[in-house]
């Protein structure tokens, strides 16, 4: 079973680009996942359990570094374009 997730990250900091880029870089470290980033959001596609694990760990790592809000949509299946 696969999962598709759309994520928008909003760091609560004046210098917001480095935390966003670090989050995206962390997601891209996993070769089993397809990560597509545009100016509005990042989309992650792959095996259900792996997507949840990787996204959760990446969010936790960012929260450990500073405050951030994440807006996410989770859709069952692989909806990559």
PDB file of N, CA, C and O in Angstrom, chain B, residues numbered from 101:
ATOM      1  N   UNK B 101       0.848  -1.182   0.000  1.00  0.00           N
ATOM      2  CA  UNK B 101       0.000   0.000   0.000  1.00  0.00           C
ATOM      3  C   UNK B 101       0.887   1.237   0.000  1.00  0.00           C
ATOM      4  O   UNK B 101       1.902   1.291   0.695  1.00  0.00           O
ATOM      5  N   UNK B 102       0.492   2.218  -0.782  1.00  0.00           N
ATOM      6  CA  UNK B 102       1.273   3.449  -0.903  1.00  0.00           C
ATOM      7  C   UNK B 102       0.540   4.628  -0.278  1.00  0.00           C
ATOM      8  O   UNK B 102      -0.655   4.571   0.010  1.00  0.00           O
ATOM      9  N   UNK B 103       1.299   5.690  -0.081  1.00  0.00           N
ATOM     10  CA  UNK B 103       0.770   6.912   0.524  1.00  0.00           C
ATOM     11  C   UNK B 103       1.323   8.113  -0.228  1.00  0.00           C
ATOM     12  O   UNK B 103       2.478   8.115  -0.655  1.00  0.00           O
ATOM     13  N   UNK B 104       0.494   9.127  -0.384  1.00  0.00           N
ATOM     14  CA  UNK B 104       0.905  10.419  -0.943  1.00  0.00           C
ATOM     15  C   UNK B 104       0.670  11.482   0.119  1.00  0.00           C
ATOM     16  O   UNK B 104      -0.388  11.520   0.748  1.00  0.00           O
ATOM     17  N   UNK B 105       1.654  12.339   0.314  1.00  0.00           N
ATOM     18  CA  UNK B 105       1.547  13.401   1.322  1.00  0.00           C
ATOM     19  C   UNK B 105       1.952  14.722   0.689  1.00  0.00           C
ATOM     20  O   UNK B 105       2.962  14.805  -0.010  1.00  0.00           O
ATOM     21  N   UNK B 106       1.164  15.742   0.938  1.00  0.00           N
ATOM     22  CA  UNK B 106       1.530  17.104   0.544  1.00  0.00           C
ATOM     23  C   UNK B 106       1.803  17.882   1.817  1.00  0.00           C
ATOM     24  O   UNK B 106       0.979  17.893   2.731  1.00  0.00           O
ATOM     25  N   UNK B 107       2.962  18.535   1.881  1.00  0.00           N
ATOM     26  CA  UNK B 107       3.404  19.208   3.104  1.00  0.00           C
ATOM     27  C   UNK B 107       3.787  20.648   2.799  1.00  0.00           C
ATOM     28  O   UNK B 107       4.492  20.928   1.829  1.00  0.00           O
ATOM     29  N   UNK B 108       3.314  21.548   3.637  1.00  0.00           N
ATOM     30  CA  UNK B 108       3.800  22.927   3.627  1.00  0.00           C
ATOM     31  C   UNK B 108       4.347  23.214   5.015  1.00  0.00           C
ATOM     32  O   UNK B 108       3.651  23.039   6.015  1.00  0.00           O
ATOM     33  N   UNK B 109       5.593  23.653   5.070  1.00  0.00           N
ATOM     34  CA  UNK B 109       6.255  23.934   6.350  1.00  0.00           C
ATOM     35  C   UNK B 109       6.379  25.449   6.528  1.00  0.00           C
ATOM     36  O   UNK B 109       6.773  26.166   5.609  1.00  0.00           O
ATOM     37  N   UNK B 110       6.033  25.919   7.730  1.00  0.00           N
ATOM     38  CA  UNK B 110       6.102  27.332   8.041  1.00  0.00           C
ATOM     39  C   UNK B 110       6.932  27.523   9.316  1.00  0.00           C
ATOM     40  O   UNK B 110       6.381  27.501  10.417  1.00  0.00           O
ATOM     41  N   UNK B 111       8.255  27.712   9.180  1.00  0.00           N
ATOM     42  CA  UNK B 111       9.081  27.969  10.361  1.00  0.00           C
ATOM     43  C   UNK B 111       8.673  29.297  11.007  1.00  0.00           C
ATOM     44  O   UNK B 111       8.397  30.274  10.312  1.00  0.00           O
ATOM     45  N   UNK B 112       8.640  29.320  12.303  1.00  0.00           N
ATOM     46  CA  UNK B 112       8.312  30.552  13.028  1.00  0.00           C
ATOM     47  C   UNK B 112       9.614  31.263  13.358  1.00  0.00           C
ATOM     48  O   UNK B 112      10.015  31.364  14.518  1.00  0.00           O
ATOM     49  N   UNK B 113      10.268  31.757  12.301  1.00  0.00           N
ATOM     50  CA  UNK B 113      11.561  32.420  12.429  1.00  0.00           C
ATOM     51  C   UNK B 113      11.716  33.405  11.280  1.00  0.00           C
ATOM     52  O   UNK B 113      11.152  33.215  10.203  1.00  0.00           O
ATOM     53  N   UNK B 114      12.493  34.466  11.527  1.00  0.00           N
ATOM     54  CA  UNK B 114      12.736  35.442  10.465  1.00  0.00           C
ATOM     55  C   UNK B 114      13.511  34.819   9.308  1.00  0.00           C
ATOM     56  O   UNK B 114      13.207  35.081   8.144  1.00  0.00           O
ATOM     57  N   UNK B 115      14.505  34.000   9.621  1.00  0.00           N
ATOM     58  CA  UNK B 115      15.321  33.346   8.599  1.00  0.00           C
ATOM     59  C   UNK B 115      14.710  31.962   8.322  1.00  0.00           C
ATOM     60  O   UNK B 115      15.185  30.953   8.843  1.00  0.00           O
ATOM     61  N   UNK B 116      13.675  31.927   7.517  1.00  0.00           N
ATOM     62  CA  UNK B 116      12.869  30.715   7.363  1.00  0.00           C
ATOM     63  C   UNK B 116      13.327  29.773   6.251  1.00  0.00           C
ATOM     64  O   UNK B 116      12.939  28.605   6.235  1.00  0.00           O
ATOM     65  N   UNK B 117      14.149  30.266   5.319  1.00  0.00           N
ATOM     66  CA  UNK B 117      14.554  29.412   4.196  1.00  0.00           C
ATOM     67  C   UNK B 117      15.442  28.238   4.638  1.00  0.00           C
ATOM     68  O   UNK B 117      15.181  27.110   4.219  1.00  0.00           O
ATOM     69  N   UNK B 118      16.479  28.447   5.464  1.00  0.00           N
ATOM     70  CA  UNK B 118      17.340  27.299   5.847  1.00  0.00           C
ATOM     71  C   UNK B 118      16.578  26.139   6.498  1.00  0.00           C
ATOM     72  O   UNK B 118      16.858  24.991   6.152  1.00  0.00           O
ATOM     73  N   UNK B 119      15.634  26.365   7.418  1.00  0.00           N
ATOM     74  CA  UNK B 119      14.903  25.217   7.973  1.00  0.00           C
ATOM     75  C   UNK B 119      14.056  24.482   6.931  1.00  0.00           C
ATOM     76  O   UNK B 119      13.947  23.256   6.964  1.00  0.00           O
ATOM     77  N   UNK B 120      13.463  25.233   6.016  1.00  0.00           N
ATOM     78  CA  UNK B 120      12.661  24.586   4.955  1.00  0.00           C
ATOM     79  C   UNK B 120      13.568  23.734   4.078  1.00  0.00           C
ATOM     80  O   UNK B 120      13.229  22.599   3.743  1.00  0.00           O
ATOM     81  N   UNK B 121      14.734  24.287   3.703  1.00  0.00           N
ATOM     82  CA  UNK B 121      15.647  23.530   2.840  1.00  0.00           C
ATOM     83  C   UNK B 121      16.176  22.293   3.561  1.00  0.00           C
ATOM     84  O   UNK B 121      16.334  21.238   2.945  1.00  0.00           O
ATOM     85  N   UNK B 122      16.452  22.413   4.862  1.00  0.00           N
ATOM     86  CA  UNK B 122      16.921  21.253   5.630  1.00  0.00           C
ATOM     87  C   UNK B 122      15.856  20.160   5.668  1.00  0.00           C
ATOM     88  O   UNK B 122      16.179  18.978   5.554  1.00  0.00           O
ATOM     89  N   UNK B 123      14.601  20.542   5.827  1.00  0.00           N
ATOM     90  CA  UNK B 123      13.499  19.580   5.836  1.00  0.00           C
ATOM     91  C   UNK B 123      13.398  18.871   4.485  1.00  0.00           C
ATOM     92  O   UNK B 123      13.271  17.648   4.431  1.00  0.00           O
ATOM     93  N   UNK B 124      13.455  19.623   3.421  1.00  0.00           N
ATOM     94  CA  UNK B 124      13.385  19.029   2.072  1.00  0.00           C
ATOM     95  C   UNK B 124      14.585  18.122   1.827  1.00  0.00           C
ATOM     96  O   UNK B 124      14.438  17.028   1.283  1.00  0.00           O
ATOM     97  N   UNK B 125      15.773  18.574   2.226  1.00  0.00           N
ATOM     98  CA  UNK B 125      16.983  17.752   2.044  1.00  0.00           C
ATOM     99  C   UNK B 125      16.851  16.423   2.787  1.00  0.00           C
ATOM    100  O   UNK B 125      17.247  15.378   2.271  1.00  0.00           O
ATOM    101  N   UNK B 126      16.297  16.464   3.990  1.00  0.00           N
ATOM    102  CA  UNK B 126      16.120  15.231   4.763  1.00  0.00           C
ATOM    103  C   UNK B 126      15.175  14.276   4.037  1.00  0.00           C
ATOM    104  O   UNK B 126      15.440  13.076   3.966  1.00  0.00           O
ATOM    105  N   UNK B 127      14.091  14.794   3.507  1.00  0.00           N
ATOM    106  CA  UNK B 127      13.156  13.928   2.768  1.00  0.00           C
ATOM    107  C   UNK B 127      13.817  13.317   1.539  1.00  0.00           C
ATOM    108  O   UNK B 127      13.548  12.166   1.198  1.00  0.00           O
ATOM    109  N   UNK B 128      14.674  14.071   0.877  1.00  0.00           N
ATOM    110  CA  UNK B 128      15.326  13.590  -0.346  1.00  0.00           C
ATOM    111  C   UNK B 128      16.426  12.568  -0.088  1.00  0.00           C
ATOM    112  O   UNK B 128      16.939  11.982  -1.042  1.00  0.00           O
ATOM    113  N   UNK B 129      16.803  12.336   1.146  1.00  0.00           N
ATOM    114  CA  UNK B 129      17.852  11.356   1.471  1.00  0.00           C
ATOM    115  C   UNK B 129      17.361   9.913   1.327  1.00  0.00           C
ATOM    116  O   UNK B 129      18.163   8.982   1.403  1.00  0.00           O
ATOM    117  N   UNK B 130      16.079   9.719   1.125  1.00  0.00           N
ATOM    118  CA  UNK B 130      15.512   8.369   1.129  1.00  0.00           C
ATOM    119  C   UNK B 130      15.178   7.938  -0.297  1.00  0.00           C
ATOM    120  O   UNK B 130      14.216   8.433  -0.884  1.00  0.00           O
ATOM    121  N   UNK B 131      15.971   7.016  -0.860  1.00  0.00           N
ATOM    122  CA  UNK B 131      15.820   6.670  -2.280  1.00  0.00           C
ATOM    123  C   UNK B 131      14.519   5.952  -2.624  1.00  0.00           C
ATOM    124  O   UNK B 131      14.139   5.928  -3.795  1.00  0.00           O
ATOM    125  N   UNK B 132      13.832   5.374  -1.662  1.00  0.00           N
ATOM    126  CA  UNK B 132      12.567   4.682  -1.950  1.00  0.00           C
ATOM    127  C   UNK B 132      11.388   5.632  -2.085  1.00  0.00           C
ATOM    128  O   UNK B 132      10.298   5.231  -2.492  1.00  0.00           O
ATOM    129  N   UNK B 133      11.615   6.895  -1.740  1.00  0.00           N
ATOM    130  CA  UNK B 133      10.530   7.877  -1.792  1.00  0.00           C
ATOM    131  C   UNK B 133      10.724   8.815  -2.968  1.00  0.00           C
ATOM    132  O   UNK B 133      11.851   9.178  -3.305  1.00  0.00           O
ATOM    133  N   UNK B 134       9.629   9.205  -3.587  1.00  0.00           N
ATOM    134  CA  UNK B 134       9.645  10.227  -4.628  1.00  0.00           C
ATOM    135  C   UNK B 134       9.245  11.538  -3.977  1.00  0.00           C
ATOM    136  O   UNK B 134       8.161  11.645  -3.403  1.00  0.00           O
ATOM    137  N   UNK B 135      10.116  12.538  -4.063  1.00  0.00           N
ATOM    138  CA  UNK B 135       9.862  13.843  -3.451  1.00  0.00           C
ATOM    139  C   UNK B 135       9.829  14.900  -4.549  1.00  0.00           C
ATOM    140  O   UNK B 135      10.783  15.045  -5.313  1.00  0.00           O
ATOM    141  N   UNK B 136       8.741  15.624  -4.618  1.00  0.00           N
ATOM    142  CA  UNK B 136       8.580  16.698  -5.596  1.00  0.00           C
ATOM    143  C   UNK B 136       8.330  17.989  -4.825  1.00  0.00           C
ATOM    144  O   UNK B 136       7.408  18.070  -4.014  1.00  0.00           O
ATOM    145  N   UNK B 137       9.153  18.990  -5.085  1.00  0.00           N
ATOM    146  CA  UNK B 137       9.027  20.273  -4.391  1.00  0.00           C
ATOM    147  C   UNK B 137       8.743  21.373  -5.411  1.00  0.00           C
ATOM    148  O   UNK B 137       9.360  21.432  -6.474  1.00  0.00           O
ATOM    149  N   UNK B 138       7.800  22.235  -5.064  1.00  0.00           N
ATOM    150  CA  UNK B 138       7.557  23.425  -5.874  1.00  0.00           C
ATOM    151  C   UNK B 138       7.479  24.617  -4.932  1.00  0.00           C
ATOM    152  O   UNK B 138       7.788  24.488  -3.747  1.00  0.00           O
ATOM    153  N   UNK B 139       7.075  25.762  -5.434  1.00  0.00           N
ATOM    154  CA  UNK B 139       7.081  26.971  -4.597  1.00  0.00           C
ATOM    155  C   UNK B 139       5.996  26.966  -3.524  1.00  0.00           C
ATOM    156  O   UNK B 139       6.043  27.777  -2.599  1.00  0.00           O
ATOM    157  N   UNK B 140       5.018  26.064  -3.635  1.00  0.00           N
ATOM    158  CA  UNK B 140       3.908  26.044  -2.689  1.00  0.00           C
ATOM    159  C   UNK B 140       4.002  24.948  -1.637  1.00  0.00           C
ATOM    160  O   UNK B 140       3.537  25.124  -0.511  1.00  0.00           O
ATOM    161  N   UNK B 141       4.611  23.799  -2.003  1.00  0.00           N
ATOM    162  CA  UNK B 141       4.597  22.657  -1.097  1.00  0.00           C
ATOM    163  C   UNK B 141       5.617  21.609  -1.548  1.00  0.00           C
ATOM    164  O   UNK B 141       6.255  21.732  -2.593  1.00  0.00           O
ATOM    165  N   UNK B 142       5.739  20.585  -0.723  1.00  0.00           N
ATOM    166  CA  UNK B 142       6.529  19.406  -1.062  1.00  0.00           C
ATOM    167  C   UNK B 142       5.602  18.208  -1.015  1.00  0.00           C
ATOM    168  O   UNK B 142       4.812  18.051  -0.085  1.00  0.00           O
ATOM    169  N   UNK B 143       5.708  17.374  -2.020  1.00  0.00           N
ATOM    170  CA  UNK B 143       4.890  16.169  -2.091  1.00  0.00           C
ATOM    171  C   UNK B 143       5.797  14.955  -1.966  1.00  0.00           C
ATOM    172  O   UNK B 143       6.868  14.901  -2.571  1.00  0.00           O
ATOM    173  N   UNK B 144       5.361  13.987  -1.178  1.00  0.00           N
ATOM    174  CA  UNK B 144       6.132  12.768  -0.930  1.00  0.00           C
ATOM    175  C   UNK B 144       5.266  11.571  -1.297  1.00  0.00           C
ATOM    176  O   UNK B 144       4.103  11.493  -0.899  1.00  0.00           O
ATOM    177  N   UNK B 145       5.836  10.639  -2.059  1.00  0.00           N
ATOM    178  CA  UNK B 145       5.119   9.452  -2.507  1.00  0.00           C
ATOM    179  C   UNK B 145       5.965   8.222  -2.200  1.00  0.00           C
ATOM    180  O   UNK B 145       7.190   8.261  -2.317  1.00  0.00           O
ATOM    181  N   UNK B 146       5.319   7.142  -1.811  1.00  0.00           N
ATOM    182  CA  UNK B 146       6.060   5.904  -1.584  1.00  0.00           C
ATOM    183  C   UNK B 146       5.287   4.938  -0.722  1.00  0.00           C
ATOM    184  O   UNK B 146       4.095   5.123  -0.479  1.00  0.00           O
ATOM    185  N   UNK B 147       5.980   3.888  -0.252  1.00  0.00           N
ATOM    186  CA  UNK B 147       5.347   2.896   0.610  1.00  0.00           C
ATOM    187  C   UNK B 147       4.782   3.561   1.873  1.00  0.00           C
ATOM    188  O   UNK B 147       5.441   4.392   2.499  1.00  0.00           O
ATOM    189  N   UNK B 148       3.577   3.188   2.226  1.00  0.00           N
ATOM    190  CA  UNK B 148       2.810   3.841   3.297  1.00  0.00           C
ATOM    191  C   UNK B 148       3.610   4.006   4.591  1.00  0.00           C
ATOM    192  O   UNK B 148       3.782   5.118   5.090  1.00  0.00           O
ATOM    193  N   UNK B 149       4.090   2.891   5.119  1.00  0.00           N
ATOM    194  CA  UNK B 149       4.788   2.949   6.415  1.00  0.00           C
ATOM    195  C   UNK B 149       6.078   3.754   6.336  1.00  0.00           C
ATOM    196  O   UNK B 149       6.424   4.474   7.272  1.00  0.00           O
ATOM    197  N   UNK B 150       6.781   3.631   5.228  1.00  0.00           N
ATOM    198  CA  UNK B 150       8.044   4.355   5.082  1.00  0.00           C
ATOM    199  C   UNK B 150       7.799   5.861   4.968  1.00  0.00           C
ATOM    200  O   UNK B 150       8.529   6.654   5.563  1.00  0.00           O
ATOM    201  N   UNK B 151       6.779   6.257   4.209  1.00  0.00           N
ATOM    202  CA  UNK B 151       6.470   7.685   4.091  1.00  0.00           C
ATOM    203  C   UNK B 151       6.130   8.262   5.465  1.00  0.00           C
ATOM    204  O   UNK B 151       6.647   9.315   5.839  1.00  0.00           O
ATOM    205  N   UNK B 152       5.268   7.583   6.213  1.00  0.00           N
ATOM    206  CA  UNK B 152       4.903   8.087   7.548  1.00  0.00           C
ATOM    207  C   UNK B 152       6.121   8.189   8.460  1.00  0.00           C
ATOM    208  O   UNK B 152       6.270   9.173   9.184  1.00  0.00           O
ATOM    209  N   UNK B 153       6.990   7.187   8.432  1.00  0.00           N
ATOM    210  CA  UNK B 153       8.184   7.176   9.291  1.00  0.00           C
ATOM    211  C   UNK B 153       9.123   8.327   8.934  1.00  0.00           C
ATOM    212  O   UNK B 153       9.566   9.073   9.807  1.00  0.00           O
ATOM    213  N   UNK B 154       9.419   8.463   7.645  1.00  0.00           N
ATOM    214  CA  UNK B 154      10.373   9.490   7.201  1.00  0.00           C
ATOM    215  C   UNK B 154       9.814  10.893   7.448  1.00  0.00           C
ATOM    216  O   UNK B 154      10.526  11.759   7.956  1.00  0.00           O
ATOM    217  N   UNK B 155       8.559  11.123   7.096  1.00  0.00           N
ATOM    218  CA  UNK B 155       7.959  12.447   7.300  1.00  0.00           C
ATOM    219  C   UNK B 155       7.902  12.766   8.800  1.00  0.00           C
ATOM    220  O   UNK B 155       8.209  13.887   9.205  1.00  0.00           O
ATOM    221  N   UNK B 156       7.515  11.792   9.618  1.00  0.00           N
ATOM    222  CA  UNK B 156       7.445  12.012  11.058  1.00  0.00           C
ATOM    223  C   UNK B 156       8.798  12.337  11.667  1.00  0.00           C
ATOM    224  O   UNK B 156       8.916  13.248  12.487  1.00  0.00           O
ATOM    225  N   UNK B 157       9.810  11.592  11.266  1.00  0.00           N
ATOM    226  CA  UNK B 157      11.154  11.850  11.794  1.00  0.00           C
ATOM    227  C   UNK B 157      11.683  13.204  11.326  1.00  0.00           C
ATOM    228  O   UNK B 157      12.337  13.912  12.093  1.00  0.00           O
ATOM    229  N   UNK B 158      11.405  13.568  10.076  1.00  0.00           N
ATOM    230  CA  UNK B 158      11.868  14.868   9.569  1.00  0.00           C
ATOM    231  C   UNK B 158      11.156  16.017  10.289  1.00  0.00           C
ATOM    232  O   UNK B 158      11.778  17.036  10.592  1.00  0.00           O
ATOM    233  N   UNK B 159       9.866  15.860  10.563  1.00  0.00           N
ATOM    234  CA  UNK B 159       9.138  16.887  11.299  1.00  0.00           C
ATOM    235  C   UNK B 159       9.663  16.990  12.729  1.00  0.00           C
ATOM    236  O   UNK B 159       9.843  18.091  13.250  1.00  0.00           O
ATOM    237  N   UNK B 160       9.908  15.851  13.358  1.00  0.00           N
ATOM    238  CA  UNK B 160      10.427  15.848  14.732  1.00  0.00           C
ATOM    239  C   UNK B 160      11.778  16.535  14.806  1.00  0.00           C
ATOM    240  O   UNK B 160      12.040  17.300  15.734  1.00  0.00           O
ATOM    241  N   UNK B 161      12.640  16.262  13.828  1.00  0.00           N
ATOM    242  CA  UNK B 161      13.967  16.889  13.803  1.00  0.00           C
ATOM    243  C   UNK B 161      13.848  18.407  13.674  1.00  0.00           C
ATOM    244  O   UNK B 161      14.591  19.148  14.319  1.00  0.00           O
ATOM    245  N   UNK B 162      12.918  18.867  12.845  1.00  0.00           N
ATOM    246  CA  UNK B 162      12.740  20.313  12.685  1.00  0.00           C
ATOM    247  C   UNK B 162      12.171  20.937  13.952  1.00  0.00           C
ATOM    248  O   UNK B 162      12.570  22.039  14.330  1.00  0.00           O
ATOM    249  N   UNK B 163      11.248  20.252  14.612  1.00  0.00           N
ATOM    250  CA  UNK B 163      10.698  20.779  15.867  1.00  0.00           C
ATOM    251  C   UNK B 163      11.754  20.834  16.961  1.00  0.00           C
ATOM    252  O   UNK B 163      11.685  21.692  17.841  1.00  0.00           O
ATOM    253  N   UNK B 164      12.728  19.935  16.919  1.00  0.00           N
ATOM    254  CA  UNK B 164      13.815  19.958  17.901  1.00  0.00           C
ATOM    255  C   UNK B 164      14.716  21.170  17.706  1.00  0.00           C
ATOM    256  O   UNK B 164      15.365  21.627  18.647  1.00  0.00           O
ATOM    257  N   UNK B 165      14.753  21.685  16.484  1.00  0.00           N
ATOM    258  CA  UNK B 165      15.624  22.829  16.169  1.00  0.00           C
ATOM    259  C   UNK B 165      14.933  24.170  16.382  1.00  0.00           C
ATOM    260  O   UNK B 165      15.596  25.180  16.621  1.00  0.00           O
ATOM    261  N   UNK B 166      13.600  24.185  16.297  1.00  0.00           N
ATOM    262  CA  UNK B 166      12.877  25.445  16.436  1.00  0.00           C
ATOM    263  C   UNK B 166      11.407  25.252  16.155  1.00  0.00           C
ATOM    264  O   UNK B 166      10.977  24.181  15.727  1.00  0.00           O
ATOM    265  N   UNK B 167      10.650  26.284  16.395  1.00  0.00           N
ATOM    266  CA  UNK B 167       9.203  26.193  16.197  1.00  0.00           C
ATOM    267  C   UNK B 167       8.873  26.266  14.707  1.00  0.00           C
ATOM    268  O   UNK B 167       9.448  27.050  13.952  1.00  0.00           O
ATOM    269  N   UNK B 168       7.927  25.419  14.318  1.00  0.00           N
ATOM    270  CA  UNK B 168       7.462  25.414  12.932  1.00  0.00           C
ATOM    271  C   UNK B 168       6.070  24.804  12.902  1.00  0.00           C
ATOM    272  O   UNK B 168       5.720  23.945  13.711  1.00  0.00           O
ATOM    273  N   UNK B 169       5.302  25.276  11.951  1.00  0.00           N
ATOM    274  CA  UNK B 169       3.982  24.714  11.720  1.00  0.00           C
ATOM    275  C   UNK B 169       4.017  23.927  10.410  1.00  0.00           C
ATOM    276  O   UNK B 169       4.610  24.371   9.427  1.00  0.00           O
ATOM    277  N   UNK B 170       3.382  22.764  10.404  1.00  0.00           N
ATOM    278  CA  UNK B 170       3.289  21.948   9.199  1.00  0.00           C
ATOM    279  C   UNK B 170       1.817  21.790   8.838  1.00  0.00           C
ATOM    280  O   UNK B 170       0.988  21.460   9.685  1.00  0.00           O
ATOM    281  N   UNK B 171       1.510  22.028   7.576  1.00  0.00           N
ATOM    282  CA  UNK B 171       0.170  21.763   7.048  1.00  0.00           C
ATOM    283  C   UNK B 171       0.323  20.596   6.074  1.00  0.00           C
ATOM    284  O   UNK B 171       1.073  20.683   5.101  1.00  0.00           O
ATOM    285  N   UNK B 172      -0.397  19.501   6.346  1.00  0.00           N
ATOM    286  CA  UNK B 172      -0.215  18.271   5.563  1.00  0.00           C
ATOM    287  C   UNK B 172      -1.552  17.723   5.089  1.00  0.00           C
ATOM    288  O   UNK B 172      -2.583  17.865   5.745  1.00  0.00           O
ATOM    289  N   UNK B 173      -1.493  17.091   3.923  1.00  0.00           N
ATOM    290  CA  UNK B 173      -2.620  16.316   3.403  1.00  0.00           C
ATOM    291  C   UNK B 173      -2.102  14.910   3.156  1.00  0.00           C
ATOM    292  O   UNK B 173      -1.070  14.741   2.506  1.00  0.00           O
ATOM    293  N   UNK B 174      -2.796  13.900   3.660  1.00  0.00           N
ATOM    294  CA  UNK B 174      -2.422  12.501   3.468  1.00  0.00           C
ATOM    295  C   UNK B 174      -3.502  11.835   2.623  1.00  0.00           C
ATOM    296  O   UNK B 174      -4.683  11.867   2.966  1.00  0.00           O
ATOM    297  N   UNK B 175      -3.083  11.239   1.525  1.00  0.00           N
ATOM    298  CA  UNK B 175      -4.013  10.546   0.645  1.00  0.00           C
ATOM    299  C   UNK B 175      -3.504   9.137   0.399  1.00  0.00           C
ATOM    300  O   UNK B 175      -2.341   8.944   0.045  1.00  0.00           O
ATOM    301  N   UNK B 176      -4.375   8.153   0.587  1.00  0.00           N
ATOM    302  CA  UNK B 176      -3.986   6.774   0.318  1.00  0.00           C
ATOM    303  C   UNK B 176      -3.736   6.560  -1.163  1.00  0.00           C
ATOM    304  O   UNK B 176      -4.461   7.087  -2.006  1.00  0.00           O
ATOM    305  N   UNK B 177      -2.713   5.792  -1.474  1.00  0.00           N
ATOM    306  CA  UNK B 177      -2.373   5.500  -2.863  1.00  0.00           C
ATOM    307  C   UNK B 177      -1.219   6.354  -3.352  1.00  0.00           C
ATOM    308  O   UNK B 177      -0.787   7.295  -2.687  1.00  0.00           O
ATOM    309  N   UNK B 178      -0.741   6.007  -4.511  1.00  0.00           N
ATOM    310  CA  UNK B 178       0.369   6.747  -5.118  1.00  0.00           C
ATOM    311  C   UNK B 178      -0.204   7.680  -6.168  1.00  0.00           C
ATOM    312  O   UNK B 178      -0.571   7.239  -7.257  1.00  0.00           O
ATOM    313  N   UNK B 179      -0.284   8.965  -5.851  1.00  0.00           N
ATOM    314  CA  UNK B 179      -0.913   9.949  -6.723  1.00  0.00           C
ATOM    315  C   UNK B 179       0.110  10.817  -7.428  1.00  0.00           C
ATOM    316  O   UNK B 179      -0.202  11.928  -7.857  1.00  0.00           O
ATOM    317  N   UNK B 180       1.342  10.310  -7.551  1.00  0.00           N
ATOM    318  CA  UNK B 180       2.369  11.141  -8.184  1.00  0.00           C
ATOM    319  C   UNK B 180       1.958  11.461  -9.628  1.00  0.00           C
ATOM    320  O   UNK B 180       1.347  10.642 -10.313  1.00  0.00           O
ATOM    321  N   UNK B 181       2.315  12.687 -10.072  1.00  0.00           N
ATOM    322  CA  UNK B 181       1.941  13.091 -11.438  1.00  0.00           C
ATOM    323  C   UNK B 181       2.696  12.299 -12.501  1.00  0.00           C
ATOM    324  O   UNK B 181       2.493  12.520 -13.695  1.00  0.00           O
TER     325      UNK B 181
END
